[in-house]
Amino acid sequence: MTSDATFATLLSPGTPDTPLGTPDAPDIDEAGATAWAVVPERIDTPDAIALRRAYYAEVAGRYWKRPATEAEIDRGLADDPDDGLVPPTGRFVVGRLAGEALACGGIRVLDPRTVELTRVYVDPRARGAGGGAALLAALEEAGRALGAERVRLDTRSDLVEARALYARHGYREIPAYNSGPYAEHWFEKPLV
């Protein structure tokens, strides 16, 4: 089993000229990679709550083709709680770039061999700086630590950036493994 310390700092390919929307430049190592610190975090910390709300606001807004209201975000989060993203049934991670919490994601155990990726989100200001890759690496390692042999996820057709990210990182489309109301594409990647 791997300890949570394994998920500490991950280096991902980055593009130093990617605008991040903040006055601070990203941390760049000698090889030109953007340094993301991706660590397990409780789902009830202020950063985790803010990122989960931003995730839901984006996916709901894209689905409805309008901004989601605060009340709709509250209702959505209550209808689909993140309580399975805590040990021993899962993990939640937060990614920080230049010290700022700009990404999150979670996994939950579906069965003894399978974990499910969920809530993968990178703040628009940090997209293109390697945060998605850093999240996937940390979450896949967390899945291995939970004893999983494969990771699965579902997503929607309109989330084209997410589907491209998964395909770039070895996820392959599979037949439906669930009947979620918003699931239109299903992916899987072996972890062993």
Summary of the structure (lengths in Angstrom):
residues: 192
radius of gyration: 15.9
end to end distance: 13.3
largest distance: 45.8
contacts: 597
relative contact order: 0.16
helix: 33%
strand: 30%
